[in-house]
Amino acid sequence: MQWTISNQLTMARVLIIPVFMVAFFFPGNLGHLLSGGLFIVAAITDWLDGYLARSRGEVTPFGRFLDPVADKLLVAAALVLLVSADMAPALLAVIIIGREITIGALREWLAQHSTIVHVSLIAKWKTAIQLIAISTLLLHVELFGLSLHEIGLVLLWIAAALTLWSGYEYIRDAWPELMDGMEG
């Protein structure tokens, strides 16, 4: 394994998850601000590690494996915490986490059949809106008279819709390969 700066950032994102989870349970605004801030830092590393890996020519098999795992762990942990604190609807968490598990399994199956699945533009928008939604829900404050929590809920509904749409696109595009695999 190459221990590139990109891989280090991805590993840092995994390691920040337990710290983020503990911060979530700090009382009052301190918990909101700390957990929201840590989540935002982790979300920025999601973009930064990919950018650095591509721009520096340091894309590695380990990074291709760990990056999506780190993303899914971070998002799932945040959604479970938000649902447990009655700050987000469980339905949206189930949609988002369920899609991630399904598409992750689909990507793994396709990879075993030498089929590469590229990330769609809708999936990139889904991720961006999802990360912003979770960040605003975690911060749970008012800014310029606007409730970040309410904004976060609206964005989470949009993210869930994009989650379903992008999941449909992945399955639709993989359908011929899936049918061939079932016959063979």
C-alpha positions in Angstrom: 0.0 0.0 0.0 1.2 3.5 -0.9 0.8 5.8 2.0 0.0 8.9 -0.1 -1.3 12.1 1.3 -4.7 11.2 -0.2 -4.7 7.9 1.6 -3.7 9.6 4.8 -6.6 12.0 4.5 -9.0 9.2 3.8 -7.7 7.3 6.9 -8.1 10.5 8.9 -11.7 10.7 7.8 -12.3 7.2 9.2 -10.5 8.0 12.5 -12.5 11.2 13.0 -15.8 9.2 13.1 -15.6 8.1 16.7 -14.4 11.6 17.8 -17.3 13.1 15.8 -19.7 10.7 17.5 -18.5 11.5 21.0 -18.7 15.3 20.2 -22.4 14.8 19.1 -23.3 13.9 22.7 -21.7 17.0 24.3 -24.5 19.1 25.9 -26.3 21.9 24.1 -24.7 24.0 21.4 -21.2 22.8 22.2 -22.2 19.3 20.9 -23.9 20.8 17.8 -21.0 23.0 16.9 -18.3 20.4 17.6 -20.0 17.5 15.8 -21.0 19.8 12.9 -17.5 21.2 12.6 -15.9 17.8 12.7 -18.3 16.5 10.1 -17.6 19.5 7.8 -13.8 18.9 8.2 -14.4 15.3 7.3 -16.6 16.2 4.3 -13.9 18.6 3.0 -11.3 15.8 3.2 -13.7 13.7 1.0 -13.3 16.3 -1.8 -9.6 17.1 -1.0 -8.3 13.5 -1.0 -9.9 12.8 -4.4 -8.6 16.0 -5.8 -5.0 15.4 -4.6 -5.0 11.8 -5.7 -6.0 12.7 -9.3 -3.9 15.9 -9.6 -0.8 14.2 -8.2 -1.3 11.0 -10.1 -1.5 9.1 -6.8 -4.7 7.1 -7.3 -4.1 3.8 -5.5 -6.2 0.6 -5.2 -6.2 1.1 -1.4 -7.6 4.6 -1.9 -10.2 3.5 -4.4 -11.3 0.9 -1.8 -11.2 3.0 1.4 -12.5 6.3 0.1 -16.1 5.2 -0.5 -16.0 3.1 2.7 -15.0 6.1 4.7 -17.7 8.2 3.1 -20.4 5.7 3.8 -19.3 5.1 7.4 -19.3 8.9 8.0 -22.7 9.5 6.5 -24.3 6.4 8.1 -22.9 7.4 11.6 -24.2 10.9 11.2 -27.6 9.8 10.0 -28.0 7.2 12.8 -27.1 9.9 15.4 -29.5 12.4 13.9 -32.3 9.9 13.9 -31.5 8.8 17.4 -31.8 12.4 18.6 -35.1 12.9 16.6 -33.3 15.5 14.4 -34.0 13.7 11.1 -36.6 11.3 9.8 -35.7 7.6 10.0 -37.2 7.1 6.5 -34.6 9.3 4.9 -31.8 7.6 6.8 -33.1 4.2 5.6 -33.3 5.4 2.0 -29.8 6.9 2.0 -28.1 4.1 3.9 -30.0 1.4 2.0 -29.0 2.8 -1.4 -25.4 3.0 -0.3 -25.4 -0.7 0.7 -27.2 -1.7 -2.5 -25.0 0.3 -4.9 -21.9 -0.7 -3.0 -22.8 -4.4 -3.4 -23.7 -3.8 -7.1 -20.3 -2.1 -7.7 -18.5 -5.0 -6.0 -20.4 -7.5 -8.1 -19.7 -5.6 -11.3 -16.0 -5.3 -10.4 -15.8 -9.1 -10.1 -17.2 -9.2 -13.7 -14.6 -6.7 -15.0 -17.2 -3.9 -15.4 -16.2 -0.5 -14.2 -19.1 1.7 -12.9 -18.3 5.4 -13.1 -19.9 7.9 -10.7 -22.7 9.8 -12.4 -23.2 13.5 -12.2 -26.4 12.9 -10.2 -24.5 10.8 -7.7 -22.0 13.7 -7.3 -24.8 16.2 -6.7 -26.4 13.7 -4.3 -23.3 13.5 -2.3 -22.7 17.2 -2.1 -26.3 18.0 -1.1 -26.3 15.1 1.4 -23.1 16.4 3.1 -24.4 20.0 3.2 -27.8 18.7 4.6 -26.1 16.6 7.3 -23.8 19.5 8.2 -26.6 21.9 8.7 -28.7 19.4 10.7 -25.7 18.8 13.0 -25.0 22.5 13.5 -28.7 22.9 14.5 -28.4 26.7 14.9 -30.0 29.8 13.4 -27.9 31.9 11.0 -29.1 35.3 9.9 -32.6 34.4 11.2 -32.7 31.2 9.2 -32.9 27.8 10.9 -30.1 25.7 9.6 -32.0 22.7 10.9 -35.0 23.4 8.7 -32.8 24.1 5.7 -31.0 20.8 6.5 -34.3 18.9 6.5 -35.3 20.3 3.1 -31.9 19.4 1.7 -32.0 15.9 3.2 -35.3 15.3 1.4 -33.7 16.5 -1.8 -30.7 14.3 -1.2 -33.0 11.3 -0.6 -34.7 12.0 -3.9 -31.4 12.2 -5.7 -30.3 9.1 -3.8 -33.2 7.1 -5.3 -32.7 8.7 -8.8 -28.9 7.9 -8.9 -29.6 4.4 -7.5 -32.1 3.8 -10.2 -29.5 5.0 -12.8 -26.9 2.6 -11.5 -29.2 -0.4 -11.5 -30.6 0.6 -15.0 -27.1 0.8 -16.4 -26.0 -2.4 -14.8 -29.2 -4.4 -15.6 -27.8 -6.1 -18.8 -24.7 -7.2 -16.9 -26.8 -8.4 -14.0 -29.1 -10.4 -16.4 -26.1 -11.9 -18.1 -24.6 -12.9 -14.7 -27.9 -14.6 -13.7 -27.9 -16.7 -16.9 -24.2 -17.8 -16.5 
